[in-house]
Amino acid sequence: MKYLLVVGDGMADYPVPELGNKTPLQAAYKPNMDSIAAKGRSGLIKNVPDEMAPGSETAICSVLGYDPRIYCTGRGPLEAPAKGIELSENDAAYRCNLITEKDGKILDYSAGHITTPEAAQLIAAVKEAFGKPNEIEFFVGLDYRHFLILRNFPHPEQIQCTPPHDAAGIAVSEVLPKAKSPKAEKNAQMLRDLIDGSRDILRSHPVNIAREKAGKHPGNLIWPWGGGKKPTMPMLKEKYGIKSAVISAVDLVKGIGCYAGMEIINVKGATGLDNTNYEGKADAALKALKTNDLVFVHVEAPDEAGHCKDYKLKVKTIEDLDKRMLGRLLEGIKEPYTIAVLPDHPTPIKIGTHTREPVPFSIASPYLKPDGVKKFDESSAAKGAFGLVDKDYLISLLLNAGKQI
């Protein structure tokens, strides 16, 4: 039996007035997701514990069977392995976004989805100004997503850093890093100084001057967040006895895959945006299934559309995922398989950021009797045979569904 796990990041949503009070999943034409629901069983699953922030790191860890209360030490350390960044036990890793500040407020968490070549030049300028070997190190990531590594940096958990996608329209001064205890004040001040210092370096950089002339948002401020130390995670092979692979454009997902011992498969043209290479991901998944028991395919595009509050784009990304990636995948697989499809968390158009509500999921397997649900969406899944799942992990449900009892 082969296993497929397909996650459309942030697909779940609230009813959108412009869509006739349907959610994007209800409004989208997605015959392949609906087919999985019709052939299998559905339910709602709670991937984000009530006491935790609804970030993708929390939800993806849950999907893969890792208790986020134990293993989610921060967005930065979970992403770092995807870029080959080595961390010692005393180092702190931070995500370091390039953002757009305007009139003292956070205008855009992604600097207009700045390109990686442009961003690399900006990060290089910040690194030249503030980098110190074996102390303060900057690494280029993808598009607006980069890394700040602070060596021998104690107590990152004692510093409150606000994710920039949760602070749109808020004054920078109100959401700068804050110490949760006196012992962390010195290090919190270091982060504030790096943010403030980056302003002068970046606003006059030729890349940003050119972007503003072209009517694009500049990457005129760095924004560290999601800091923490590296976790120690058991591998999926140890937990479930399976060989696995992950396909994603996002460093977070690939980084968690590294800790989990999954094969990391990079696909040319996979961007994390609506222009991603859907077909390439499908083809890579089919190839990976030949040597792996489970392949996890992650698509970021719906989440980015949710952050942008673009309901039309979110519907399109769901339809593209369904037709160009999922349909191609289902058509190409020639051996018995069990498949699950789901979002990791909602990213509602109304608010433009993540929430922690349960998300719909469907699992189809030769050994599962259909439960009568015909559509894949929030309200349909609520009527499925799995009901509300809040004490189990999706990967456990998927692997159990593939066993003949």
C-alpha positions in Angstrom: 0.0 0.0 0.0 1.2 3.5 -0.9 0.2 6.6 1.0 -0.4 10.1 -0.3 -0.9 13.1 2.0 -1.9 16.3 0.2 -2.1 19.6 2.1 -3.5 22.8 0.6 -2.1 25.3 3.1 -4.8 27.5 4.6 -7.6 26.3 2.2 -10.2 26.3 5.0 -12.1 29.6 5.4 -15.3 31.4 6.5 -18.2 32.1 4.2 -17.3 35.0 1.9 -20.1 37.5 1.0 -18.7 38.0 -2.5 -18.9 34.2 -3.1 -22.6 34.1 -2.2 -21.7 33.3 1.4 -19.8 30.2 0.3 -16.3 29.4 1.5 -13.6 29.3 -1.2 -13.7 25.5 -0.9 -17.5 25.5 -1.5 -17.2 27.9 -4.4 -14.3 26.2 -6.2 -14.7 23.6 -8.9 -12.6 20.8 -7.5 -13.8 17.4 -8.8 -10.8 15.5 -7.6 -11.1 16.6 -4.0 -14.8 15.9 -4.2 -14.1 12.4 -5.6 -11.8 11.6 -2.7 -14.5 12.7 -0.3 -17.2 10.6 -2.2 -15.0 7.5 -2.3 -13.9 7.7 1.3 -14.7 9.2 4.7 -14.5 12.7 6.0 -14.4 14.7 9.2 -13.0 17.7 10.9 -9.6 17.6 12.6 -8.2 20.1 15.1 -4.5 20.5 14.3 -3.8 23.5 16.5 -4.1 23.1 20.3 -6.2 25.8 22.0 -3.2 27.1 24.0 -0.9 27.5 20.9 -0.7 30.1 18.2 -2.2 28.9 14.9 0.9 28.9 12.8 1.8 26.5 10.1 4.6 25.1 12.2 2.0 24.0 14.8 -0.4 22.6 12.3 2.2 20.8 10.1 3.8 19.1 13.1 0.4 17.9 14.2 -0.5 16.6 10.7 2.7 14.5 10.8 2.1 13.2 14.3 4.4 15.4 16.3 2.9 17.0 19.4 3.4 20.7 18.7 3.5 21.5 22.4 6.8 19.5 22.6 8.4 19.9 19.2 7.4 23.4 18.1 10.3 25.4 19.5 10.0 28.2 16.9 9.5 28.8 13.3 13.1 29.7 12.7 14.7 26.4 14.0 12.1 24.3 12.2 12.9 26.0 8.9 16.7 26.3 9.2 17.6 22.7 8.2 16.0 23.2 4.8 18.7 25.6 4.0 21.5 23.5 5.4 21.9 25.8 8.4 23.5 23.9 11.3 22.4 24.8 14.8 24.1 24.0 18.1 22.1 23.5 21.2 22.9 27.1 22.3 22.0 28.9 19.1 18.7 30.6 18.3 17.2 30.7 14.8 14.7 33.3 13.7 12.7 33.7 10.5 13.7 37.1 9.1 11.1 38.5 6.7 11.7 41.4 4.4 8.7 43.6 5.0 7.3 46.9 3.9 7.1 49.7 6.4 5.1 52.9 5.5 4.4 55.8 7.7 5.7 53.9 10.7 3.3 51.0 10.1 3.6 47.5 8.7 2.1 47.7 5.2 3.1 44.4 3.7 4.5 41.2 5.5 6.1 40.0 2.2 7.4 43.2 0.6 5.1 42.7 -2.3 6.2 39.1 -2.7 9.7 40.3 -3.5 11.7 37.9 -5.7 14.5 35.8 -4.3 17.2 37.5 -6.5 16.1 41.0 -5.3 15.9 39.8 -1.7 19.3 38.2 -1.8 20.8 41.6 -2.5 19.0 43.2 0.4 20.0 40.5 2.8 23.6 40.8 1.6 23.5 44.5 2.5 22.1 43.8 5.9 24.6 41.1 6.5 27.5 43.4 5.5 26.3 46.0 7.9 25.4 43.9 11.0 26.7 40.4 10.4 29.4 39.0 12.8 30.8 35.5 12.2 29.9 33.1 14.9 27.6 35.7 16.5 25.1 37.3 14.1 24.5 35.5 10.8 22.1 36.1 8.0 21.1 33.5 5.4 19.0 33.9 2.2 15.8 31.9 2.0 13.0 32.1 -0.6 11.3 35.3 -1.7 10.6 37.4 1.5 11.5 34.5 3.9 15.0 34.6 5.3 17.0 33.6 8.4 18.7 35.3 11.3 20.9 33.0 13.4 22.2 34.2 16.7 25.0 32.0 18.1 25.2 31.4 21.8 21.9 33.3 22.3 20.2 32.3 25.5 16.5 32.3 26.3 14.9 33.1 22.9 11.6 31.7 24.4 11.6 34.7 26.7 11.3 37.2 23.8 7.9 38.0 22.3 8.1 38.5 18.6 5.0 39.2 16.5 4.7 37.5 13.1 4.4 40.3 10.5 1.4 38.7 8.8 -0.5 39.2 12.1 0.4 42.9 12.3 -0.8 44.5 9.1 -1.6 48.2 9.6 -0.1 48.2 13.1 2.6 50.7 14.1 6.1 49.1 14.1 6.8 50.6 17.5 3.8 48.6 19.0 5.0 45.2 17.9 8.8 45.3 18.2 10.4 42.4 20.1 9.7 42.5 23.8 11.3 40.7 26.7 9.0 38.5 28.8 11.5 38.6 31.7 14.3 41.0 32.8 17.0 38.4 31.9 15.9 38.6 28.2 15.9 42.4 27.9 19.4 42.7 26.6 18.7 40.2 23.8 15.4 41.8 23.0 17.1 45.1 22.6 19.6 43.5 20.2 16.7 42.4 18.0 15.1 45.9 18.1 18.4 47.4 17.2 18.8 45.2 14.2 15.3 46.1 13.0 15.8 49.8 13.5 19.3 49.7 11.9 18.0 47.9 8.8 15.8 50.8 7.9 18.6 53.1 6.8 20.4 50.3 5.0 17.4 49.2 3.0 15.4 52.2 2.1 18.2 53.7 0.0 19.2 50.4 -1.6 19.0 50.4 -5.4 16.8 47.3 -5.4 14.2 49.1 -3.4 14.5 52.4 -5.3 13.8 50.4 -8.5 10.9 48.6 -6.9 9.3 51.8 -5.8 9.7 53.4 -9.2 7.9 50.3 -10.7 5.1 50.8 -8.2 6.1 47.8 -6.1 6.4 47.5 -2.3 10.0 47.8 -1.2 11.6 45.5 1.3 12.6 48.3 3.6 12.8 46.6 6.9 13.9 43.2 8.3 11.5 41.5 10.7 12.8 38.6 12.9 10.2 36.4 14.5 9.6 32.7 15.3 12.8 32.4 17.3 13.8 29.3 19.2 16.3 26.5 19.5 16.4 23.3 17.5 14.1 20.5 18.6 15.0 16.8 19.0 12.4 14.8 17.0 12.1 11.1 16.4 12.0 10.1 12.8 8.9 8.9 11.0 10.6 5.7 10.3 11.0 5.1 14.0 7.4 6.3 14.8 5.5 4.5 12.1 7.9 2.2 10.3 7.5 4.0 6.9 9.9 5.5 4.4 8.7 8.9 3.4 9.3 12.0 1.3 8.1 15.6 1.3 7.5 17.9 -1.6 7.1 21.6 -0.8 8.4 25.0 -1.8 8.3 26.2 1.8 11.4 25.9 4.1 9.2 25.3 7.1 7.7 22.1 5.7 11.0 20.9 4.3 12.7 21.7 7.6 10.2 19.7 9.6 10.7 16.9 7.0 14.5 17.0 7.7 14.0 16.5 11.4 11.5 13.7 10.6 14.0 11.9 8.4 11.9 12.4 5.2 13.5 12.6 1.8 13.4 16.2 0.7 12.4 16.6 -2.9 12.9 20.0 -4.6 10.8 20.8 -7.7 12.0 23.3 -10.2 9.5 26.2 -10.4 7.9 25.5 -7.0 7.4 29.0 -5.7 5.0 28.8 -2.7 2.8 31.2 -4.7 -0.1 30.9 -7.2 2.5 30.5 -10.0 4.0 27.4 -8.6 4.7 24.3 -10.7 1.7 22.2 -9.8 2.4 19.6 -12.6 6.0 19.3 -11.5 4.9 18.5 -8.0 2.6 15.8 -9.2 5.3 14.2 -11.4 7.8 14.4 -8.5 5.3 12.7 -6.2 4.6 9.9 -8.6 8.4 9.3 -9.0 8.9 9.4 -5.2 6.2 6.8 -4.6 8.4 4.3 -6.4 10.9 4.3 -3.5 8.8 5.6 -0.6 5.8 4.3 1.3 4.4 7.8 2.0 4.7 11.0 0.0 3.6 14.3 1.5 2.8 17.0 -1.1 2.3 20.5 0.3 0.9 23.5 -1.7 1.3 27.0 -0.1 -0.6 29.0 -2.6 -4.1 29.1 -1.0 -2.5 30.4 2.3 -0.8 33.2 0.5 -4.1 34.2 -1.2 -5.7 34.2 2.2 -3.1 36.5 3.7 -3.6 38.8 0.8 -7.4 38.7 1.4 -7.9 37.9 -2.3 -11.0 35.6 -2.5 -10.8 35.2 -6.3 -7.2 34.2 -6.1 -7.9 31.7 -3.3 -10.6 30.0 -5.3 -8.2 29.9 -8.3 -5.4 28.3 -6.3 -7.8 25.6 -5.0 -8.9 24.9 -8.5 -5.4 24.8 -9.8 -4.3 22.5 -7.0 -7.2 20.2 -7.8 -6.9 20.1 -11.6 -3.2 20.6 -12.3 -1.7 18.7 -9.3 -4.1 16.4 -7.6 -5.8 15.3 -10.9 -2.5 14.6 -12.5 -1.4 12.6 -9.5 -4.5 10.5 -9.3 -4.4 9.8 -13.0 -0.7 8.7 -12.8 -0.7 6.4 -9.8 -1.1 2.7 -10.9 -0.9 0.8 -7.6 -3.1 0.5 -4.6 -3.0 3.7 -2.5 -4.6 5.5 0.4 -4.9 9.2 0.2 -5.8 12.1 2.5 -6.5 15.7 1.5 -6.8 18.6 3.9 -5.7 22.1 4.8 -3.4 22.5 7.8 -5.3 25.4 9.3 -7.8 28.1 8.1 -6.5 31.3 6.6 -9.8 33.3 6.3 -10.1 36.0 3.7 -11.9 38.2 6.2 -9.0 38.6 8.6 -6.0 37.6 6.4 -4.2 35.4 8.9 -4.3 32.0 10.5 -7.0 30.7 12.9 -7.1 27.5 15.0 -10.6 26.1 14.1 -10.8 22.4 13.0 -10.3 21.9 9.3 -12.0 19.5 6.9 -10.2 16.3 5.8 -11.1 13.3 3.6 -9.4 9.9 3.4 -10.0 7.4 0.6 -8.7 3.8 0.8 -9.7 0.4 -0.7 -10.5 -0.6 2.9 -12.8 2.3 3.9 -16.5 2.2 3.2 -17.7 5.5 2.0 -19.7 7.6 4.5 -22.0 9.3 2.0 -20.3 12.7 2.0 -20.0 13.9 -1.6 -18.1 17.2 -1.4 -14.9 18.3 0.1 -15.5 21.5 2.1 -16.0 22.6 5.7 -19.8 22.0 6.2 -19.8 18.7 4.2 -16.9 17.3 6.2 -18.6 18.1 9.5 -21.2 15.4 8.5 -18.5 12.7 7.8 -18.0 9.5 9.7 -14.8 10.6 11.4 -16.6 13.4 13.2 -14.5 15.8 15.1 -11.0 14.5 15.7 -9.1 16.3 18.4 -7.1 13.5 20.1 -5.4 11.9 17.1 -3.1 12.9 14.3 -4.0 12.9 10.6 -1.0 10.6 9.7 -2.2 8.0 12.1 -5.7 8.1 10.6 -4.2 7.8 7.1 -1.9 4.9 7.9 -4.7 3.0 9.8 -7.1 3.5 6.8 -4.6 1.7 4.6 -4.7 -1.5 6.6 -7.1 -4.3 5.9 -8.7 -5.3 9.2 
